[in-house]
C-alpha cells in the first residue's frame, strides 16, 4: 500500500477517535475501541499521537458514589486546542457551503438558510419560554442559550434588559454572513414577544453579542372623566 494512502487512512481514523471524544465526552481507550470497532492497540496508537500533538489529554475518570478496588480508569478528553481544531474545520466547511448558496441563489437564499437553521432552536426553546413567567423569560432564554454553548446572561438596562452572549460558536461564519445574526435576533423577538434590538455582535468584532430587550410599556392612566366618557 502506498505510504500516502496509509497516512490518509491513519489521519481519518485519528479524526474518528477525536470526534468520538468530542461528541461523547471523556472516554477510555477500551470504550473508544468498542464504540469505533477498532482494536485497543490501534486506539492507543492514535491516542498517543493525539497526546503528542496536544489535542487530547488524559485524566482519571471521575467516579460518583463508592469507588471499587483498583486504580481509576484513565479517560481522554479534548484540549482547548483540540476543540478549536474541530471548530475551525466546521467553520471552513460552513463558510464554503454558504458561499455556494449565495452564488447560486443570492443573499435571500442565505437568509432563508439562516431562518431554517434557527427554526429548530426556536422549536426547542418555545416550550421553555411559554412556561416562564413574563419577568423571567429573558433569564430562561439565557439559560437555554448557555446550555447550547453561548455562555449567555442577562442584566438590567434602564427600563429593559440586555441579553449578553459571551461566546458564539458560529462567529467566524457570521462575520461573512450576517444573515445568521439577523435570523437569531428575529427568533429572540418571537420567543420573547417583543421587538428586540441587537446592539453588538462578536462577529463584528465586539467582545459580547448584546441584545436589548425593552421592558413592558407603561399603561397610560385614565382619568375618571375619561373613563366615564368611554363608558357612555
C-alpha positions, 0 to 999 in steps of 0.5 A: 500500500502506498505510504500516502494512502496509509497516512490518509487512512491513519489521519481519518481514523485519528479524526474518528477517535477525536470526534468520538471524544468530542461528541461523547465526552471523556472516554477510555481507550477500551470504550473508544475501541468498542464504540469505533470497532477498532482494536485497543492497540490501534486506539492507543496508537492514535491516542498517543499521537493525539497526546503528542500533538496536544489535542487530547489529554488524559485524566482519571475518570471521575467516579460518583458514589463508592469507588471499587478496588483498583486504580481509576480508569484513565479517560481522554478528553479534548484540549482547548486546542483540540476543540478549536481544531474541530471548530475551525474545520466546521467553520471552513466547511460552513463558510464554503457551503454558504458561499455556494448558496449565495452564488447560486441563489443570492443573499435571500437564499442565505437568509432563508438558510439562516431562518431554517437553521434557527427554526429548530432552536426556536422549536426547542426553546418555545416550550421553555419560554411559554412556561416562564413567567413574563419577568423571567423569560429573558433569564430562561432564554439565557439559560437555554442559550448557555446550555447550547454553548453561548455562555449567555446572561442577562442584566438590567438596562434602564427600563429593559434588559440586555441579553449578553452572549459571551461566546458564539460558536458560529462567529467566524461564519457570521462575520461573512454572513450576517444573515445568521445574526439577523435570523437569531435576533428575529427568533429572540423577538418571537420567543420573547414577544417583543421587538428586540434590538441587537446592539453588538455582535462578536462577529463584528468584532465586539467582545459580547453579542448584546441584545436589548430587550425593552421592558413592558410599556407603561399603561397610560392612566385614565382619568375618571372623566375619561373613563366615564366618557368611554363608558357612555 
